[in-house]
Amino acid sequence: MLITRLHLVNFRQHADTDLALGAGLTGIIGPNGAGKTTLLEAIAWAMYGTPAARGSKDTIRRRGAPPRAPVEVEMEFALGAHHYRVVRGLNGAELFQDGEAAPIANSIATVTERITRLLAMTRDEFFNTYFTGQKELAVMAAMAPAERARFLSRVLGYERLRTAQDRLRERRTALRARLETLESGLPDPKALDADEARAQDRLQGAEGAAATGAAALEQAERQLAEVRPRWEAMQHARDTARMLDAERRVAEEQLRSAREKGETLRRQAAESAEARGGAEAARRQLAPLAALRDESAEHDRLAAAWNAQRGAVAQLEEVRARLAATEARLAALPSPEAAAAARTTASALRAESTALAIGVEERRTAWVRDRQDADTQLRTLRTQYEELKEQRERIVAAGPDGACPTCARPLQQEFDQVIALLERQLEQVTDNGKYFRQRVDQLAEEPADLQAMETERTRLDQRLSDAVAAEARLGARAAERAGAEAELAVLRGRVTELERTAGASAAAYDAARHEEVRTAMRALEPLVPQVSRLEALAHRADALATEAECAAGDCAACEARVRELEARIAELGFSETAFAAAREEEQAAERSRRNAELSLVRARAEETAAREALAGVARRREEAVARRREAEAVRRDVLLHQELDRALTDLRTDLNQSLRPELSELASAFVRDLTNGRYTDLELDENYVATLVDEGDPKPVISGGEEDIANLALRLAISQMIADRAGQPLSLLVLDEIFGSLDEERRLAVLDLLRSLADRFPQVILITHIDAVRDGFDRVIRVGYDVARGAAVVTEEPAGAHDVAA
């Protein structure tokens, strides 16, 4: 694995840091708290997400970053034949391969899972292999002996054998439970033989009962076959008798109806004969009615003309009065010119009012905007003052040697400068606050020019209201004038028409004679419908006689039909007693057949159950054989799992026994390189306690620097073994503040060792605050902290005396 680029945005101290990395020995140098280790934390976070970073999502975001500003780490690295780019934020992640535009993974979980599979390492394995910090060099020294063995077994992957063994034992326990279940479920052979004998006896009894039931059913069906024809014939006779009786009742009803119709026709024929004489007498009485009707119509016409003339005289006086009133009202209405002048005045005042309203709103908007701006500035300054005051109090409380709440590092000699800067900022915020406080007070009331404009606007609105009212009033009166002129023309035409009607000659109308004619007509008119009824009745006399003869013939036919139906019913000879006896005989035969059939069904069901019982015994015998076979197979699996458990136990024992010598051999090689041959070996006792060997003799007492050398060699050996177990070369090594108490000579020896191991570690990233070792790196990245910006500053310096090819 080779990291080629790292880009941090609002990640902890880094606002926007972009680094180009590569092969060789890279040194990241800077003071404590500047953000050096944050670069390594960003690498881990980009690959494995939040579990690989300190704190939570809220603490990852850079202090001072806007609330909605993105937090993102982008890292590019080469692995095998492919080049990858991972981009991770607080709420999402993407992984790209070989420059493709579409990601191969596009969520937090899938990106982490895909990188884990690419590296073939979990997060813990990756940190225990590629990453080494000063606190981790002596991680085993602080452990108890048993804890050291468990730690090495875990980081080297031996715990996976324990996990596999635990799962194997769980499977073996399940197999044993299955075997016990199978063996406990095997049936007793003697019980199976007894069940089979009982089922055979049951089958023989059921077969005999079925034969008896079949014979009984056959006898019952023969008896039913003899009885059923007689019952069906009796049913047919009853149906025929009921049908004939219904027809007889219908014929009797028809006979009654024909008799009533004949009687009615005879009565109407007599009435028709009497109507002929009455109709002639009534016609003689109605002879004057036609002349009276003509005379009445003429009197009606003369009465209408006389009434119209009298009405025209009365209406003429009324219309003349309305005509005079309309002429007077028309004279009082204003002229169209006055209405036009009122509209012109109102339009001018309306335009002036609109212009003044626009000016007032513009002036008011400017005043409100100035007041809001001043108020916003004042609130912002108050918030800024509180934040600066709190920041100064926290820095003063922490002191020069305490961790700065902004950059999380000791300020030391910069303490006074930061305090002075905060006090100047507080003073500036206070001055600005006084100014904007005065400004807010000044803008609290409306300006005088705005009040004057409002007064003028009120006066102009009143004038406009009066002008609009006058315009509306004159407009309405002008519209009324057109209506009055139209009404005047109509009234003049009506006066002319009424004068013509009232001046016509009077008609000769005799009201007394008109009333006499009406009285005579009222006396004769009731006879008109009576004459019409008598004439119609007289005309039907012949037809009624013919219909009466037909009705007599219908009565005779109905009487003959009734006699015929009564004779057929008597000939049928049906009785309800005989019908009930036949029904009882058929029902008894049917009950016997059903009982026989039910007995046969029960016998056959018993026979089927017996056969099923025999089949069940056979199935149980087959299942017992299958269970014995399965139990034998499970027993073999149990034995196999026991052998595998013993084999895994032996394998773990062998691995643990070979671990200490192999680890000691790798660490000894690193010790020789780190001490330039001063110490030749690093031995590990049974408790994995490291001891340096000086000229063949163990050295029980070593200095702090020698202890750091021993721990570093052991840590590198562990990383090498983890990488070998993972099946890939240890191409990347990250070391964070590993110099500890090493003197300058040991520091240079460490750098020379790392450079000499370039074939094992093509890319080494070393973090330190010691500036004296900068010349030993191929690439130097300087990390500082800008207090004013509240962000880390990263620059790349020219390379030292060595280059990558060295």
Helices and strands as residue ranges (DSSP letters): E 2-11, E 14-20, E 24-29, H 36-48, G 50-52, H 57-60, E 72-79, E 82-89, E 93-97, H 108-119, H 123-130, E 131-133, H 134-137, H 145-155, H 159-184, H 189-285, H 289-332, H 336-398, G 412-414, H 415-442, H 448-502, H 511-524, H 527-539, H 541-572, H 576-674, E 681-684, E 690-694, E 697-699, H 704-726, E 732-736, H 744-756, E 763-768, G 771-776, E 779-786, E 791-797
